[in-house]
Amino acid sequence: MTYATPAYDRKALTPGIVHIGLGNFHRAHMAVYLDDLFALGEGHDWAIIGAGVRAPDARMRDAMLGQDCLSTVIELDPSGRRARRVGSMIDFLPVQPDNAALITAMTQPEIRIVSLTVTEGGYFMDSAGRFDASAPDIVADAPRPHMTAFGAIIAALRARREAGVAPFTVMSCDNLPGNGHVTRATVCGLAQVSDPDFAAWIEKNVAFPNGMVDRITPATGERERAMAADFGLGDDPVPVTCEPFRQWVLEDHFPLGRPAFEKVGVTFTDHVHEFETMKIRILNGGHAIIAYPGGLRGIHYVHEAMADPTIRGFLDAVETREILPIVPPVPGVALEDYKSLIIQRFSNPEVADTERRLCLDGSNRQPKFIVLSIRDNLARGVMPLGLILESALWCRYCFGVDEAGAVIEANDPNWDMLQKAAQAAKSDPAAWIALESIYGDLAQNKAFVAAFGDALNAVWTKGAFGAMQDYITRA
Protein backbone atom coordinates (compact mmCIF):
# COMPACT_ATOMS: atom_id res chain seq x y z
CA MET A 1 0.00 0.00 0.00
CA THR A 2 1.25 3.46 -0.88
CA TYR A 3 0.43 6.96 0.24
CA ALA A 4 0.44 10.37 -1.45
CA THR A 5 2.90 13.06 -0.45
CA PRO A 6 2.66 16.85 -0.90
CA ALA A 7 2.80 17.80 -4.57
CA TYR A 8 4.60 21.09 -3.90
CA ASP A 9 7.79 22.39 -2.35
CA ARG A 10 7.08 22.79 1.35
CA LYS A 11 10.27 24.80 1.78
CA ALA A 12 8.70 27.51 -0.38
CA LEU A 13 5.66 27.89 1.93
CA THR A 14 5.31 30.93 4.17
CA PRO A 15 2.77 31.37 6.97
CA GLY A 16 -0.50 33.24 6.68
CA ILE A 17 -2.65 31.42 9.25
CA VAL A 18 -2.28 30.60 12.92
CA HIS A 19 -4.59 27.75 13.89
CA ILE A 20 -5.43 27.09 17.54
CA GLY A 21 -6.49 23.51 18.33
CA LEU A 22 -4.70 20.86 16.26
CA GLY A 23 -7.15 18.03 16.79
CA ASN A 24 -8.19 15.37 14.31
CA PHE A 25 -10.94 17.42 12.73
CA HIS A 26 -8.73 20.35 11.77
CA ARG A 27 -6.06 18.09 10.30
CA ALA A 28 -8.66 16.22 8.21
CA HIS A 29 -10.50 19.39 7.14
CA MET A 30 -8.94 22.85 6.79
CA ALA A 31 -5.42 21.45 6.55
CA VAL A 32 -6.55 19.17 3.71
CA TYR A 33 -8.25 21.98 1.79
CA LEU A 34 -5.04 24.02 1.99
CA ASP A 35 -2.96 21.01 0.97
CA ASP A 36 -5.16 20.65 -2.12
CA LEU A 37 -4.82 24.35 -2.91
CA PHE A 38 -1.04 24.29 -2.55
CA ALA A 39 -0.94 21.31 -4.92
CA LEU A 40 -2.54 23.55 -7.57
CA GLY A 41 0.46 25.86 -7.24
CA GLU A 42 -1.57 28.54 -5.45
CA GLY A 43 -1.68 30.20 -2.05
CA HIS A 44 1.79 29.25 -0.88
CA ASP A 45 1.81 32.27 1.45
CA TRP A 46 -1.09 30.81 3.46
CA ALA A 47 0.65 27.97 5.30
CA ILE A 48 -0.48 27.10 8.82
CA ILE A 49 1.35 27.65 12.08
CA GLY A 50 -0.16 25.32 14.66
CA ALA A 51 -0.87 26.36 18.24
CA GLY A 52 -2.49 25.16 21.43
CA VAL A 53 -3.39 26.68 24.78
CA ARG A 54 -3.91 23.56 26.91
CA ALA A 55 -1.23 21.40 28.49
CA PRO A 56 -2.24 18.29 26.43
CA ASP A 57 -1.57 20.29 23.25
CA ALA A 58 2.14 19.99 24.04
CA ARG A 59 1.96 16.26 23.29
CA MET A 60 0.50 16.97 19.87
CA ARG A 61 3.23 19.54 19.29
CA ASP A 62 5.91 16.98 20.10
CA ALA A 63 4.33 14.44 17.78
CA MET A 64 3.95 16.88 14.89
CA LEU A 65 7.41 18.42 15.18
CA GLY A 66 8.81 14.91 15.25
CA GLN A 67 7.54 14.39 11.70
CA ASP A 68 8.18 17.85 10.24
CA CYS A 69 4.55 18.88 10.90
CA LEU A 70 3.24 16.37 8.35
CA SER A 71 -0.16 14.83 9.13
CA THR A 72 -1.21 11.37 7.99
CA VAL A 73 -4.82 11.46 6.79
CA ILE A 74 -6.50 8.17 5.82
CA GLU A 75 -9.85 8.33 4.02
CA LEU A 76 -12.03 5.36 4.93
CA ASP A 77 -14.00 4.55 1.80
CA PRO A 78 -15.73 1.15 1.66
CA SER A 79 -14.21 0.73 -1.80
CA GLY A 80 -10.70 1.10 -0.39
CA ARG A 81 -8.64 3.19 2.01
CA ARG A 82 -6.57 6.13 0.71
CA ALA A 83 -3.71 7.68 2.67
CA ARG A 84 -1.92 10.98 2.19
CA ARG A 85 0.63 13.09 4.00
CA VAL A 86 -0.72 16.62 4.43
CA GLY A 87 1.95 19.31 4.41
CA SER A 88 0.06 22.57 4.85
CA MET A 89 1.31 23.14 8.40
CA ILE A 90 4.93 24.27 8.68
CA ASP A 91 5.43 24.93 12.39
CA PHE A 92 3.87 24.35 15.82
CA LEU A 93 4.35 27.03 18.47
CA PRO A 94 5.49 26.24 22.02
CA VAL A 95 2.54 25.63 24.36
CA GLN A 96 3.02 28.04 27.26
CA PRO A 97 0.86 29.08 30.23
CA ASP A 98 1.20 32.76 29.27
CA ASN A 99 0.79 32.09 25.52
CA ALA A 100 3.75 34.39 24.82
CA ALA A 101 4.86 32.60 21.64
CA LEU A 102 1.28 32.42 20.36
CA ILE A 103 0.66 36.12 20.97
CA THR A 104 3.93 37.05 19.29
CA ALA A 105 3.12 34.91 16.24
CA MET A 106 -0.38 36.38 15.87
CA THR A 107 1.10 39.88 16.06
CA GLN A 108 3.18 39.36 12.92
CA PRO A 109 1.79 41.23 9.86
CA GLU A 110 1.96 38.14 7.61
CA ILE A 111 -0.64 36.40 9.79
CA ARG A 112 -3.93 37.43 8.24
CA ILE A 113 -6.22 34.72 9.64
CA VAL A 114 -6.42 33.16 13.09
CA SER A 115 -8.60 30.05 13.02
CA LEU A 116 -9.86 27.84 15.84
CA THR A 117 -11.14 24.37 16.59
CA VAL A 118 -11.60 24.42 20.37
CA THR A 119 -14.77 22.21 20.50
CA GLU A 120 -18.39 23.25 20.88
CA GLY A 121 -17.97 23.69 24.62
CA GLY A 122 -14.84 25.82 24.40
CA TYR A 123 -16.49 29.21 23.78
CA PHE A 124 -17.72 29.96 27.32
CA MET A 125 -21.38 30.34 26.37
CA ASP A 126 -24.37 29.72 28.65
CA SER A 127 -27.51 27.75 27.75
CA ALA A 128 -29.07 30.83 26.16
CA GLY A 129 -26.06 31.33 23.87
CA ARG A 130 -24.68 34.30 25.79
CA PHE A 131 -21.08 34.83 26.81
CA ASP A 132 -20.57 33.51 30.34
CA ALA A 133 -18.32 35.98 32.15
CA SER A 134 -18.59 33.86 35.31
CA ALA A 135 -16.75 30.86 33.84
CA PRO A 136 -13.66 30.22 36.02
CA ASP A 137 -11.19 30.43 33.12
CA ILE A 138 -12.72 33.74 32.04
CA VAL A 139 -12.67 35.17 35.56
CA ALA A 140 -8.97 34.29 35.79
CA ASP A 141 -8.18 35.77 32.37
CA ALA A 142 -10.36 38.88 32.49
CA PRO A 143 -8.06 41.38 34.27
CA ARG A 144 -5.38 41.06 31.55
CA PRO A 145 -6.58 38.74 28.79
CA HIS A 146 -3.86 36.41 27.51
CA MET A 147 -4.26 32.95 29.09
CA THR A 148 -7.21 31.51 27.13
CA ALA A 149 -7.27 31.23 23.34
CA PHE A 150 -9.57 34.26 23.27
CA GLY A 151 -7.40 36.19 25.70
CA ALA A 152 -4.38 35.54 23.50
CA ILE A 153 -6.33 36.79 20.48
CA ILE A 154 -7.23 39.97 22.37
CA ALA A 155 -3.60 40.50 23.40
CA ALA A 156 -2.40 40.04 19.81
CA LEU A 157 -5.06 42.36 18.40
CA ARG A 158 -4.03 45.01 20.93
CA ALA A 159 -0.35 44.64 19.97
CA ARG A 160 -1.20 44.89 16.27
CA ARG A 161 -3.25 48.04 16.82
CA GLU A 162 -0.40 49.62 18.80
CA ALA A 163 2.03 48.71 16.00
CA GLY A 164 -0.26 50.08 13.28
CA VAL A 165 -0.90 46.60 11.82
CA ALA A 166 -4.40 45.82 10.55
CA PRO A 167 -6.31 43.19 12.55
CA PHE A 168 -6.41 39.59 11.38
CA THR A 169 -9.66 37.77 10.64
CA VAL A 170 -10.83 35.38 13.36
CA MET A 171 -12.37 32.24 11.83
CA SER A 172 -14.06 29.55 13.93
CA CYS A 173 -14.08 26.05 12.43
CA ASP A 174 -16.21 24.52 15.20
CA ASN A 175 -19.70 23.03 14.98
CA LEU A 176 -21.73 25.92 16.38
CA PRO A 177 -24.78 27.76 15.13
CA GLY A 178 -23.45 31.14 14.02
CA ASN A 179 -19.90 30.21 14.96
CA GLY A 180 -18.58 33.59 13.81
CA HIS A 181 -21.14 35.43 15.93
CA VAL A 182 -20.33 33.19 18.91
CA THR A 183 -16.60 33.81 18.53
CA ARG A 184 -17.14 37.56 18.33
CA ALA A 185 -19.31 37.44 21.45
CA THR A 186 -16.63 35.56 23.38
CA VAL A 187 -13.72 37.75 22.27
CA CYS A 188 -15.62 40.98 22.81
CA GLY A 189 -17.21 39.74 26.03
CA LEU A 190 -13.81 38.91 27.51
CA ALA A 191 -12.32 42.22 26.36
CA GLN A 192 -15.31 44.13 27.74
CA VAL A 193 -14.54 43.11 31.32
CA SER A 194 -11.24 45.00 31.48
CA ASP A 195 -11.42 47.45 28.57
CA PRO A 196 -14.85 48.35 27.14
CA ASP A 197 -13.31 50.78 24.63
CA PHE A 198 -11.08 48.09 23.16
CA ALA A 199 -14.00 45.67 23.06
CA ALA A 200 -15.90 48.25 20.99
CA TRP A 201 -12.87 48.61 18.69
CA ILE A 202 -12.80 44.84 18.13
CA GLU A 203 -16.51 44.81 17.43
CA LYS A 204 -16.07 47.50 14.79
CA ASN A 205 -12.80 46.44 13.16
CA VAL A 206 -12.35 42.65 13.36
CA ALA A 207 -14.01 40.20 10.98
CA PHE A 208 -15.56 36.99 12.34
CA PRO A 209 -16.98 35.10 9.33
CA ASN A 210 -19.56 32.39 9.94
CA GLY A 211 -18.92 28.96 8.53
CA MET A 212 -20.30 25.43 8.39
CA VAL A 213 -17.83 22.55 8.57
CA ASP A 214 -18.45 18.84 8.14
CA ARG A 215 -16.37 15.68 8.15
CA ILE A 216 -16.64 12.67 10.43
CA THR A 217 -13.24 12.07 12.06
CA PRO A 218 -13.06 9.33 14.70
CA ALA A 219 -10.66 9.50 17.61
CA THR A 220 -7.21 8.00 17.05
CA GLY A 221 -6.41 4.71 18.75
CA GLU A 222 -4.52 1.52 18.08
CA ARG A 223 -6.74 0.67 15.10
CA GLU A 224 -5.88 3.94 13.39
CA ARG A 225 -2.17 3.63 14.17
CA ALA A 226 -2.22 0.12 12.73
CA MET A 227 -3.73 1.51 9.52
CA ALA A 228 -0.91 4.03 9.26
CA ALA A 229 1.58 1.21 9.74
CA ASP A 230 -0.09 -0.72 6.89
CA PHE A 231 0.76 2.22 4.64
CA GLY A 232 4.36 2.24 5.85
CA LEU A 233 3.81 5.09 8.32
CA GLY A 234 4.16 3.15 11.54
CA ASP A 235 6.22 5.87 13.18
CA ASP A 236 3.27 8.31 13.18
CA PRO A 237 1.68 8.35 16.66
CA VAL A 238 -1.20 10.65 15.65
CA PRO A 239 -2.64 9.62 12.26
CA VAL A 240 -6.11 10.86 11.37
CA THR A 241 -8.84 8.73 9.83
CA CYS A 242 -11.96 10.21 8.27
CA GLU A 243 -14.84 9.54 5.93
CA PRO A 244 -14.41 10.50 2.24
CA PHE A 245 -17.08 13.21 2.50
CA ARG A 246 -16.13 16.75 3.49
CA GLN A 247 -17.90 20.08 3.26
CA TRP A 248 -17.07 23.68 4.13
CA VAL A 249 -19.42 26.64 3.64
CA LEU A 250 -18.13 30.14 4.44
CA GLU A 251 -19.08 33.79 4.43
CA ASP A 252 -16.63 35.72 2.27
CA HIS A 253 -15.57 38.28 4.88
CA PHE A 254 -11.76 38.41 5.03
CA PRO A 255 -10.50 42.04 5.00
CA LEU A 256 -6.83 41.04 4.71
CA GLY A 257 -7.50 38.43 2.03
CA ARG A 258 -7.86 34.66 2.12
CA PRO A 259 -6.77 31.52 0.31
CA ALA A 260 -8.66 30.74 -2.92
CA PHE A 261 -10.61 28.01 -1.16
CA GLU A 262 -13.33 28.05 -3.81
CA LYS A 263 -10.85 26.33 -6.15
CA VAL A 264 -10.78 23.26 -3.91
CA GLY A 265 -14.46 22.83 -3.16
CA VAL A 266 -15.34 25.38 -0.47
CA THR A 267 -18.71 27.09 -0.95
CA PHE A 268 -18.82 30.85 -0.34
CA THR A 269 -22.33 32.12 0.27
CA ASP A 270 -24.45 34.61 2.20
CA HIS A 271 -26.63 31.65 3.26
CA VAL A 272 -24.26 29.99 5.74
CA HIS A 273 -26.98 30.05 8.40
CA GLU A 274 -29.24 27.82 6.31
CA PHE A 275 -26.44 25.35 5.60
CA GLU A 276 -25.34 25.19 9.22
CA THR A 277 -28.90 24.80 10.50
CA MET A 278 -29.37 21.88 8.12
CA LYS A 279 -26.14 20.25 9.23
CA ILE A 280 -26.47 20.84 12.96
CA ARG A 281 -30.09 19.72 13.17
CA ILE A 282 -29.93 16.76 10.75
CA LEU A 283 -26.36 15.44 11.14
CA ASN A 284 -25.36 16.46 14.67
CA GLY A 285 -28.89 15.95 15.93
CA GLY A 286 -28.90 12.60 14.13
CA HIS A 287 -25.71 11.57 15.90
CA ALA A 288 -27.40 12.27 19.25
CA ILE A 289 -30.49 10.29 18.24
CA ILE A 290 -28.48 7.12 17.59
CA ALA A 291 -25.86 7.65 20.31
CA TYR A 292 -27.69 6.92 23.53
CA PRO A 293 -29.76 3.88 22.54
CA GLY A 294 -26.55 2.36 21.22
CA GLY A 295 -24.75 3.29 24.43
CA LEU A 296 -27.49 1.72 26.53
CA ARG A 297 -27.40 -1.48 24.47
CA GLY A 298 -23.60 -1.70 24.73
CA ILE A 299 -23.07 -1.24 20.97
CA HIS A 300 -19.51 -0.17 20.23
CA TYR A 301 -19.48 1.18 16.67
CA VAL A 302 -21.83 3.64 14.97
CA HIS A 303 -22.25 1.47 11.89
CA GLU A 304 -23.31 -1.41 14.17
CA ALA A 305 -25.97 0.84 15.68
CA MET A 306 -27.15 1.74 12.18
CA ALA A 307 -27.47 -1.96 11.36
CA ASP A 308 -30.05 -2.32 14.14
CA PRO A 309 -33.50 -1.82 12.57
CA THR A 310 -34.95 -0.15 15.67
CA ILE A 311 -32.19 2.43 16.01
CA ARG A 312 -32.17 3.11 12.27
CA GLY A 313 -35.98 3.32 12.21
CA PHE A 314 -35.97 5.70 15.18
CA LEU A 315 -33.45 7.95 13.45
CA ASP A 316 -35.42 8.03 10.22
CA ALA A 317 -38.73 8.68 11.97
CA VAL A 318 -37.47 11.52 14.18
CA GLU A 319 -35.63 13.16 11.28
CA THR A 320 -38.66 12.93 9.00
CA ARG A 321 -41.35 13.93 11.50
CA GLU A 322 -39.62 16.48 13.71
CA ILE A 323 -36.38 17.77 12.21
CA LEU A 324 -36.84 18.19 8.45
CA PRO A 325 -40.04 20.27 8.94
CA ILE A 326 -38.15 22.89 11.00
CA VAL A 327 -35.06 23.17 8.78
CA PRO A 328 -35.28 26.22 6.49
CA PRO A 329 -34.75 25.73 2.74
CA VAL A 330 -31.12 25.51 1.68
CA PRO A 331 -30.09 26.80 -1.76
CA GLY A 332 -29.45 23.90 -4.12
CA VAL A 333 -30.12 21.18 -1.54
CA ALA A 334 -33.05 18.77 -1.22
CA LEU A 335 -33.42 18.04 2.49
CA GLU A 336 -34.67 14.49 1.94
CA ASP A 337 -31.58 13.78 -0.14
CA TYR A 338 -29.38 15.28 2.57
CA LYS A 339 -31.04 13.06 5.17
CA SER A 340 -30.40 10.00 2.99
CA LEU A 341 -26.76 11.04 2.62
CA ILE A 342 -26.44 11.33 6.40
CA ILE A 343 -27.86 7.84 6.91
CA GLN A 344 -25.41 6.51 4.33
CA ARG A 345 -22.48 8.25 6.02
CA PHE A 346 -23.44 6.96 9.47
CA SER A 347 -23.60 3.43 8.05
CA ASN A 348 -20.06 3.42 6.61
CA PRO A 349 -18.35 0.45 8.36
CA GLU A 350 -14.86 1.62 7.41
CA VAL A 351 -15.09 4.78 9.52
CA ALA A 352 -15.61 2.72 12.70
CA ASP A 353 -16.71 5.77 14.66
CA THR A 354 -17.72 4.85 18.19
CA GLU A 355 -20.99 5.29 20.00
CA ARG A 356 -19.10 6.49 23.06
CA ARG A 357 -17.62 9.38 21.06
CA LEU A 358 -21.12 10.38 19.95
CA CYS A 359 -22.30 10.20 23.57
CA LEU A 360 -19.47 12.46 24.74
CA ASP A 361 -20.12 15.95 26.11
CA GLY A 362 -23.91 15.90 25.91
CA SER A 363 -24.14 18.83 28.32
CA ASN A 364 -22.58 21.05 25.63
CA ARG A 365 -24.01 19.35 22.56
CA GLN A 366 -27.63 18.74 23.54
CA PRO A 367 -28.55 22.43 23.94
CA LYS A 368 -27.25 23.15 20.43
CA PHE A 369 -28.23 19.97 18.56
CA ILE A 370 -31.46 18.78 20.24
CA VAL A 371 -32.97 21.39 22.55
CA LEU A 372 -33.10 24.00 19.79
CA SER A 373 -35.10 21.57 17.65
CA ILE A 374 -37.41 20.87 20.58
CA ARG A 375 -38.04 24.60 20.99
CA ASP A 376 -38.70 25.09 17.26
CA ASN A 377 -41.27 22.30 17.29
CA LEU A 378 -42.99 23.70 20.34
CA ALA A 379 -43.10 27.10 18.62
CA ARG A 380 -44.96 25.55 15.67
CA GLY A 381 -47.44 23.87 18.02
CA VAL A 382 -45.95 20.36 17.81
CA MET A 383 -44.96 18.30 20.83
CA PRO A 384 -41.80 16.58 19.50
CA LEU A 385 -42.17 13.19 21.15
CA GLY A 386 -39.20 11.67 19.32
CA LEU A 387 -36.79 14.41 20.34
CA ILE A 388 -38.18 14.24 23.86
CA LEU A 389 -37.56 10.49 23.85
CA GLU A 390 -33.99 11.16 22.70
CA SER A 391 -33.58 13.46 25.68
CA ALA A 392 -34.97 10.74 27.97
CA LEU A 393 -32.49 8.24 26.50
CA TRP A 394 -29.67 10.67 27.26
CA CYS A 395 -30.95 10.99 30.82
CA ARG A 396 -31.09 7.20 31.16
CA TYR A 397 -27.52 6.95 29.81
CA CYS A 398 -26.31 9.48 32.37
CA PHE A 399 -27.77 7.28 35.12
CA GLY A 400 -24.45 5.52 34.69
CA VAL A 401 -25.46 1.89 34.10
CA ASP A 402 -26.46 0.41 30.75
CA GLU A 403 -29.37 -1.97 30.20
CA ALA A 404 -27.11 -5.00 30.72
CA GLY A 405 -25.99 -3.66 34.09
CA ALA A 406 -22.52 -2.55 32.97
CA VAL A 407 -21.16 0.68 34.41
CA ILE A 408 -21.04 3.60 31.97
CA GLU A 409 -17.87 5.48 32.73
CA ALA A 410 -17.90 9.27 33.02
CA ASN A 411 -18.36 10.72 29.55
CA ASP A 412 -19.02 14.42 30.06
CA PRO A 413 -17.22 17.36 31.71
CA ASN A 414 -20.31 17.71 33.91
CA TRP A 415 -20.81 13.99 34.52
CA ASP A 416 -21.28 14.26 38.31
CA MET A 417 -24.03 16.85 37.90
CA LEU A 418 -25.72 14.84 35.14
CA GLN A 419 -25.54 11.53 37.00
CA LYS A 420 -27.01 13.05 40.15
CA ALA A 421 -29.89 14.56 38.15
CA ALA A 422 -30.46 11.35 36.17
CA GLN A 423 -30.64 9.28 39.34
CA ALA A 424 -33.11 11.72 40.88
CA ALA A 425 -35.14 11.72 37.66
CA LYS A 426 -35.86 8.00 37.87
CA SER A 427 -38.52 8.80 40.47
CA ASP A 428 -38.98 12.49 39.61
CA PRO A 429 -38.45 13.13 35.86
CA ALA A 430 -38.79 16.88 36.36
CA ALA A 431 -35.41 16.82 38.14
CA TRP A 432 -33.75 16.32 34.75
CA ILE A 433 -35.58 19.14 33.01
CA ALA A 434 -34.61 21.38 35.94
CA LEU A 435 -31.05 21.44 34.53
CA GLU A 436 -31.29 25.08 33.50
CA SER A 437 -27.90 25.08 31.74
CA ILE A 438 -29.36 22.49 29.32
CA TYR A 439 -33.07 23.25 29.08
CA GLY A 440 -33.31 26.91 30.05
CA ASP A 441 -36.90 27.80 30.85
CA LEU A 442 -38.45 24.62 29.42
CA ALA A 443 -39.09 23.45 32.99
CA GLN A 444 -41.90 26.01 33.03
CA ASN A 445 -43.65 24.30 30.09
CA LYS A 446 -45.92 21.85 31.91
CA ALA A 447 -46.92 19.95 28.77
CA PHE A 448 -43.28 19.43 27.81
CA VAL A 449 -42.34 18.32 31.33
CA ALA A 450 -45.23 15.84 31.33
CA ALA A 451 -44.23 14.46 27.92
CA PHE A 452 -40.65 14.04 29.11
CA GLY A 453 -41.87 12.22 32.19
CA ASP A 454 -43.89 9.83 30.03
CA ALA A 455 -40.87 9.21 27.79
CA LEU A 456 -38.47 8.56 30.67
CA ASN A 457 -40.94 6.26 32.41
CA ALA A 458 -41.33 4.34 29.14
CA VAL A 459 -37.56 3.95 28.85
CA TRP A 460 -37.35 2.60 32.39
CA THR A 461 -40.37 0.27 32.14
CA LYS A 462 -40.17 -0.92 28.51
CA GLY A 463 -36.47 -0.44 27.88
CA ALA A 464 -34.93 1.91 25.34
CA PHE A 465 -35.85 -0.27 22.40
CA GLY A 466 -39.42 -0.80 23.51
CA ALA A 467 -39.89 2.95 23.91
CA MET A 468 -38.34 3.63 20.49
CA GLN A 469 -40.51 0.97 18.83
CA ASP A 470 -43.64 2.57 20.30
CA TYR A 471 -42.58 5.90 18.78
CA ILE A 472 -41.77 4.37 15.38
CA THR A 473 -45.18 2.70 15.11
CA ARG A 474 -47.12 5.70 16.38
CA ALA A 475 -49.29 7.12 13.61
Secondary structure as the mmCIF struct_conf table of DSSP 4:
data_model
#
loop_
_struct_conf.conf_type_id
_struct_conf.id
_struct_conf.beg_label_comp_id
_struct_conf.beg_label_asym_id
_struct_conf.beg_label_seq_id
_struct_conf.end_label_comp_id
_struct_conf.end_label_asym_id
_struct_conf.end_label_seq_id
STRN STRN1 TYR A 3 ALA A 4
BEND BEND1 ALA A 7 TYR A 8
HELX_RH_3T_P HELX_RH_3T_P1 ARG A 10 ALA A 12
STRN STRN2 PRO A 15 ILE A 20
HELX_RH_AL_P HELX_RH_AL_P1 ASN A 24 ALA A 28
TURN_TY1_P TURN_TY1_P1 HIS A 29 HIS A 29
HELX_RH_AL_P HELX_RH_AL_P2 MET A 30 ALA A 39
TURN_TY1_P TURN_TY1_P2 LEU A 40 GLY A 41
TURN_TY1_P TURN_TY1_P3 HIS A 44 ASP A 45
STRN STRN3 ALA A 47 ALA A 51
BEND BEND2 ARG A 54 ARG A 54
TURN_TY1_P TURN_TY1_P4 ALA A 55 PRO A 56
HELX_RH_AL_P HELX_RH_AL_P3 ASP A 57 LEU A 65
TURN_TY1_P TURN_TY1_P5 GLY A 66 CYS A 69
STRN STRN4 SER A 71 ASP A 77
TURN_TY1_P TURN_TY1_P6 PRO A 78 SER A 79
STRN STRN5 GLY A 80 VAL A 86
STRN STRN6 MET A 89 PHE A 92
TURN_TY1_P TURN_TY1_P7 PRO A 97 ASP A 98
HELX_RH_AL_P HELX_RH_AL_P4 ALA A 100 THR A 107
BEND BEND3 GLN A 108 GLN A 108
TURN_TY1_P TURN_TY1_P8 PRO A 109 GLU A 110
STRN STRN7 ILE A 113 LEU A 116
HELX_RH_3T_P HELX_RH_3T_P2 GLU A 120 TYR A 123
STRN STRN8 MET A 125 MET A 125
TURN_TY1_P TURN_TY1_P9 SER A 127 ALA A 128
BEND BEND4 GLY A 129 GLY A 129
STRN STRN9 PHE A 131 PHE A 131
TURN_TY1_P TURN_TY1_P10 ALA A 133 SER A 134
BEND BEND5 ALA A 135 ALA A 135
HELX_RH_AL_P HELX_RH_AL_P5 PRO A 136 ASP A 141
TURN_TY1_P TURN_TY1_P11 ALA A 142 PRO A 143
BEND BEND6 ARG A 144 ARG A 144
BEND BEND7 MET A 147 THR A 148
HELX_RH_AL_P HELX_RH_AL_P6 ALA A 149 ALA A 163
TURN_TY1_P TURN_TY1_P12 GLY A 164 GLY A 164
HELX_LH_PP_P HELX_LH_PP_P1 VAL A 165 PHE A 168
STRN STRN10 THR A 169 SER A 172
BEND BEND8 ASP A 174 ASN A 175
TURN_TY1_P TURN_TY1_P13 PRO A 177 GLY A 178
HELX_RH_AL_P HELX_RH_AL_P7 ASN A 179 SER A 194
HELX_RH_AL_P HELX_RH_AL_P8 PRO A 196 ASN A 205
STRN STRN11 GLY A 211 ASP A 214
HELX_LH_PP_P HELX_LH_PP_P2 PRO A 218 THR A 220
HELX_RH_AL_P HELX_RH_AL_P9 GLU A 222 ASP A 230
TURN_TY1_P TURN_TY1_P14 PHE A 231 GLY A 232
TURN_TY1_P TURN_TY1_P15 GLY A 234 ASP A 235
BEND BEND9 PRO A 237 VAL A 238
STRN STRN12 VAL A 240 CYS A 242
BEND BEND10 PRO A 244 PRO A 244
STRN STRN13 GLN A 247 LEU A 250
TURN_TY1_P TURN_TY1_P16 PRO A 255 LEU A 256
HELX_RH_3T_P HELX_RH_3T_P3 PHE A 261 VAL A 264
TURN_TY1_P TURN_TY1_P17 GLY A 265 GLY A 265
HELX_LH_PP_P HELX_LH_PP_P3 VAL A 266 VAL A 266
STRN STRN14 THR A 267 PHE A 268
BEND BEND11 ASP A 270 ASP A 270
HELX_RH_AL_P HELX_RH_AL_P10 VAL A 272 MET A 278
HELX_RH_PI_P HELX_RH_PI_P1 LYS A 279 ASN A 284
HELX_RH_AL_P HELX_RH_AL_P11 GLY A 285 ARG A 297
TURN_TY1_P TURN_TY1_P18 GLY A 298 GLY A 298
STRN STRN15 TYR A 301 TYR A 301
HELX_RH_AL_P HELX_RH_AL_P12 VAL A 302 MET A 306
TURN_TY1_P TURN_TY1_P19 ALA A 307 ALA A 307
BEND BEND12 ASP A 308 ASP A 308
HELX_RH_AL_P HELX_RH_AL_P13 PRO A 309 VAL A 318
HELX_RH_PI_P HELX_RH_PI_P2 GLU A 319 ILE A 323
HELX_RH_3T_P HELX_RH_3T_P4 LEU A 324 ILE A 326
BEND BEND13 VAL A 327 VAL A 327
HELX_LH_PP_P HELX_LH_PP_P4 PRO A 328 PRO A 329
STRN STRN16 VAL A 330 VAL A 330
TURN_TY1_P TURN_TY1_P20 PRO A 331 GLY A 332
STRN STRN17 VAL A 333 VAL A 333
HELX_RH_AL_P HELX_RH_AL_P14 LEU A 335 PHE A 346
TURN_TY1_P TURN_TY1_P21 SER A 347 SER A 347
TURN_TY1_P TURN_TY1_P22 PRO A 349 VAL A 351
STRN STRN18 THR A 354 THR A 354
HELX_RH_AL_P HELX_RH_AL_P15 GLU A 355 CYS A 359
TURN_TY1_P TURN_TY1_P23 LEU A 360 ASP A 361
HELX_RH_AL_P HELX_RH_AL_P16 GLY A 362 GLN A 366
HELX_RH_PI_P HELX_RH_PI_P3 PRO A 367 VAL A 371
HELX_RH_AL_P HELX_RH_AL_P17 LEU A 372 ALA A 379
TURN_TY1_P TURN_TY1_P24 ARG A 380 GLY A 381
HELX_RH_AL_P HELX_RH_AL_P18 LEU A 385 CYS A 398
TURN_TY1_P TURN_TY1_P25 PHE A 399 PHE A 399
BEND BEND14 GLY A 400 GLY A 400
STRN STRN19 VAL A 401 VAL A 401
TURN_TY1_P TURN_TY1_P26 GLU A 403 ALA A 404
BEND BEND15 GLY A 405 GLY A 405
STRN STRN20 VAL A 407 VAL A 407
BEND BEND16 ASP A 412 ASP A 412
TURN_TY1_P TURN_TY1_P27 PRO A 413 ASN A 414
HELX_RH_AL_P HELX_RH_AL_P19 TRP A 415 ALA A 425
TURN_TY1_P TURN_TY1_P28 LYS A 426 SER A 427
TURN_TY1_P TURN_TY1_P29 PRO A 429 PRO A 429
HELX_RH_AL_P HELX_RH_AL_P20 ALA A 430 ILE A 433
TURN_TY1_P TURN_TY1_P30 ALA A 434 ALA A 434
HELX_RH_AL_P HELX_RH_AL_P21 GLU A 436 TYR A 439
HELX_RH_3T_P HELX_RH_3T_P5 GLY A 440 GLN A 444
HELX_RH_AL_P HELX_RH_AL_P22 LYS A 446 THR A 473
#
